[in-house]
């Protein structure tokens, strides 16, 4: 019930705000330093913590098979397969996730059908499937589930890795896990604070300030496009340079919009990303049933997947990294890493599914398009609008309330053991 949990939540928010303020106080505060994304998109959420690997998989069929295996087990066997943690055991009592119609009885008594898996971003450019059952997830961040769905977009700040190549910020429409490939913590920032695309998650007055400065209407998606083009990594968090020139702003919004659309697989434009004719990757030799390695021949532009051959694969796709980690290699590892025999994680496809090859071709296309345009982002690394001007305009510091989730009063959510939750 809300009355029981409100105080700990409020205390947690205050503690997080204190930690953020402490980091800012330790950082250089030059007047011309670009503002932090944390100051301009104040509400952020830490990454999700699944707690058990078997609840996420690259295909939904695997999750249904794992669920059936688990609910068929009883007693000690069920508990061992479940993989208990400090946060979740088969005896844990928790409510349903917002927007999900899953059971709320203790999992030790669960015997029903598998809940419908949902798509999540399980790392950069890697959408997988998740069992959306709160009883199975250590830290699900219900406040994110509450605002997920069209037209919501999530800006996922990548953890800072000194000297590492790659973007400081990625965009996804799927609910993101939010973990950085290098293991460094990042933050998840919804573009909107309420369901249905209501109330942009921006410092109050920021859009009006930008619109007046550049002499044009500036919307929340324009802002997100600019951050995709201009965001810079730093030890104290992602920074966002703001230009003094209207033409630079317009160019950055145009570039960032195109990059965001590629990341979202054409969701903004309605057209899936494609490389020019003659540069599109094709399967030259089928991927075998159980590929164990992935290698790349830069001269021939050939990606070898356990003997399967895909080409042409531009070097920009192979070399594309996030947090210093090569995206293609991590994508492959998520699908081929060995699992403990007898565990639920060991349940998977008997052979490499054809749809995985299609997803790999799409991923090569996305990374090639993004990598080829990466040098263009350098033009937006300098900013003329410093923190001093934003302070003078009343944009900074953002009010403390903007760092907390908005109240969502139209959600009805089921609590533990079928109780009704008041929000």
N, C-alpha and C positions, 0 to 999 in steps of 0.2 A: 504493500500500500504506500501511496506517496508520502503520507505523513510520517511513516517510519524511516523512509530513505532520504528524505529531503535534506536533513541536516548533514549527514555524511557527504552527500553530493555537493552541497554548497561549500563545505569545508575543503573538499578535494579541488573544486574550482578555484577557491581562494589560494590554496597552496600552489596550484599550477600557475596562477597569475603572479604570485610572489617569485616563483622560480624564473619565470620569463623576465620579470622586472630586474631580478638580480643579474641575469645574463646581460641584459641591456646595459646595466650600470657598469659592468666590467668592460664592455666593448668601447672602442674609440667613438667619440661623439662629435666628429668634425661636422661643421654646419653644412658642408657640401656632400656629405656621405649619403648615398641613396637610402631611402627608408627601407626598413625590413618588411617583408611580406606579412609578417606577424602583426605589424602595426596597421596595415591597410586591409587585410582580411582577418579580423581579430578572432573569430571563432574557429578554433582548430581542435582536432581530436587526435589522440595518440593512435598508433596502429592497432588493429585487432590482434588478438592472441588466440589462435585456434586451439592450442593445447594438445591436439592429437591429429596426426597426419592423415588418418584414414577418412576423415570427414570431408576431404577435398580431393578431387580427381579431375583429370583432363576430359573425362566423358561421364555422362550421367548414368549409363548402364552399370558402370563399375560401382557407383555409390549405392544403387538399388541392390546389387548383389551383396555388397558388404552389409547393408542394413539387414537383409533377410538372414544372413549368416549370424549376425549378432542377436537378433530377437529370437532365433531358433535355439540359442544357447541359454543355459540357466545357471544360477548360482555362481560358483567360483569361476567357471569357464566364461560366463558373460562378463564378470568383472575384469578378468584378465584381458579379454578381447577389447573391452571398453577403453582400457588404458587410463585408469584413474589418475587425477592430479589433485593438488591442494584445492583447486577451484571447483573441480567437477568430479563426482563419482556417480555410480548408478543410483545412489540414494539422494542426490542433490535435488532440492525443491526450488525451481525457478519458473518465472512466467514465460509466456510465448514472446518471441521477437515481434516487434511492431510490423504489421502487415503480413504476418505469416500465420497460417492455420495449422499449427503443430501441437502435439500433445503436451500437456503440462503435468501429468502424473509423473511420479518418480520413475526414472528409466528402468529401474530394477523390475517394474511391473509392466513395462511396455510390451505389447504384442501386436500392435497395429501395423498398417502398411507404411511403406517408406514415404516420408514427406517429399514433395516435389522439389528436386534440386534447383538452385538458382545460380546464375552466372555471377562470378566475382573476379576481380583483378587480383590474381595470386602472384603478383610481381609485375615488373615492367613489361607491357605488351603481351601478357600471358593470361588470357581469360580462361578460367577453369570453372568447375561446378562444385557447389558446396551444399551440404545438408543443412538447411536453415533452421536447425533445432537448437534452441537456447540451452537445452540440457547437455549438449555435446560440445559447446564452445566455451572455453575458459573466460575470455573477455570479448564480448560481441559488439560492444559500443552501441546499445539500442538507440542512442540519440541520432546515429547515422542512418539506421534502418528507418527511423521515423520520417526522414526527409528524402529518402531515396526514391527513384522513379522519375519518369519524364516530368519536366525538362531538366532535372537536376544533373549537374556535372560536378566532378570532384577534382580539385587540384591537389596532387600528391607531391608534397615537398620531399626531395630526396636527401638522404643523410649526407653531410659534408665529408668528403674524403680528400685530403690534401693532394693536389696534383692529378687527381683523377679526371678523365675526360667524361663528357656526357652532360645532358641537360640537368638543370637544378630543379625542374618542375615538369611533371607529366600530368596529362588530363585523361580521365576515364569517365564513362557513363555508368559502368558497372560499379557496384559497391567495392571499394578497394580494401585489400588487407592492409596495405600501407607500409609494409616492411621494405627496407632498403636492401638491394642485393648484397651490399658489402657488410650488412649486419648493423649499420649505424641507424639510430632512430631518426625518423622523419615525422611529418605531421600531415594529416588529412584535412583539407579545407573545402567544405561544400560551398558551391557558388551561391546557393540560396539557403536562408535560415529556416524556411518553412516549406511544407509540401506544395507542389503546384507551381514552383518557380516564384514564390512570393518572398519579398524582403531580401535583397541582395546581402550577402555576408561581406559587407564592406564598411569601412569606417564611415560613420554618418557624415554626410556632406561631401564625400570624396567625388562621387560622380558629378555633382553640380560644380564643384571646383574645377574638375578636368574639362567639363563642357564649356565653362566660361573661359578658361584659359585657351582652349583650342578652337573656340568658336563653332562648336558642333555638338550635336546631341551625343552623349556617351552613355551606353548601356552596360549592364553587367557583363554581357558576353564580349563587348568591346574591351572591357578591362581584362577579362580572362585571356583574350587573344594577345593583348599587349604583354601580359606577364609571361606567356609561353614564348614570345619572341625575345623578351628582354631580361628575364630573371637571371640573377647571378648567384652562384654559390658563395658562401662565406662561412668562416668558423662560428659566427654568431647566428647563423640562419640565412635563409634566402633573402637577397636584397632585390629591389625593383627600381632601377633608374627611371626617372620620369623626364622626358625631353621638354625643352622650352619651345620648340618649334612645332607648329601644327602639321607640317608636311612629314616630319620625322614620326610624329605620333600616328598619322594615317598610314604611313608605310609599315610601321611596326604592327599595327592592328591588322593590316592586310596579310603580312607574312605570318603572324601568329595565328590568324584565323585559318590559313591554309595548313599550317603545321598541326594545329589542333584537329582539323578535319581528318588529316591523315592518321593521327593517333586514334581517332574515334572511328576509323574504318569507313569514312564517308557519311557518318550520321548527320553532320551539319548540312552538307551539300546534297545528300541523296545519291551520290555517285561513289562507288567503291574506288579506292586508289588503284591506279594502274601505271605501270612503267610504259614508256614509249614502245611502239612496235619494234621488234628485234632485240629489245632489252628485257623482255618479260621472261621470268624463270619458268622452265618446263622440266618435267620428270623425264630424264633420258634413260634411266634404268630404275626399275621399281625398288622401293625400300624393302629390305628383307623382313622376315617375320620378327626377328629380335636383333635389331641393330645395336651394337655395343659402342661404336665410336662415331664421332663426327669430325671430319677434317676438311680443310679448304685449300685449294690450289689457286693462288692469286693470279698466276699467269694465264691459266685456262679458264678462270672464273667458274670453277666447278666446286660444288659442295657435295662431299662424299658422306652419305649417311649409312654407315655399315655396309658399304658396297652399292647402295642405291645412289644414283647420280642425278643432281639437279643443277641446271645451268641455263642461261648465264646468271651468276650470282655476283652482283657488283661488290667490289671491295668495301664500299661504304656500308653495305648490309652486314658483312662479316665483322667489320671492325667497330660497329656501333656498340657503344658501352653505356651503361648507366651505373653510377657509383663505382666506376672502375671495372665492372664485370661485363664481359661480352654477352650480349642479350641472347644470341642464337645458342651459345653453349649452355647457358642456364636453362633455356626453354627445353633443350634436348635432355639435359640432366633431370629435369622435373618428370620426364616421361620414361626414363630408363634406369634411374637409380635403383640398386638392389634393395629389397625389403626383407625383413626378418621372416623366415619361413613359418607358416602357421598363423601369422598375424593378419589382421584385416588389411593392412597396407599391402600385403603380398597378393591380395585379390585384385586382378586387373585383366585387361584384354589378353587372350591367348596369343595374339599376334598383333603387329603394328597395324592399327586401323587406317583405312584409306582416308578418313576425314582428317587424321593427324597430318598426313602429307599435304592435304589442301590447306590446312591451317599454316603449315610451314611455308608454303608458297606465298600465302598472304603476308606472313610475317617478313619474309625476305623483301617483298615489295614495299611494305611500310618502312622498314629500316633503310632500304636503299633510297627512298624518297626523302626521308628525314635526314639521313647522313649527307646526301648531296647538297642540302640546303643549310647545313649546320654553319658554314662560314658566314652566311648572310646575317646570322644573329649577332655577329660581332659589331655590326654597325649601330646597335642599340644599347651597347654596354655603358655608354656615358649618359649622365643625366644632368639637367640644368636646374631641376626643382629639388632643392634640398629639404632636409627635415626642418630647418628654420622657417622656411616659407610655409610649410604645412602646419607648423605650430602657430604661425601668425594667422593663418586662415581658420584656425580652430579645428583642423582635421585631426591633429595629433595633440595629446595622446587620445586614443579612442576611449570612450566611456567603458567602465568595467563591465556593465551589463552586456555590451556587445561581444564580450569574450565568453559568455555563457550561452547554452542552447536556448532558443526561443521556446516559450510555452506553446505546446500543441494541444489544444483542448478538444479537438474533434476526433481524437483517436480513442477507440475502445480496445483495450488489450487485456488478454486473459492472464491472470496471475497463477501462482503455483496451485496445483490440485484443482484447477478450474475456477478459482476465485475471480471475481471481477475486480479489475484494477482501476482506481480513480487517478486521472492525470490532471 
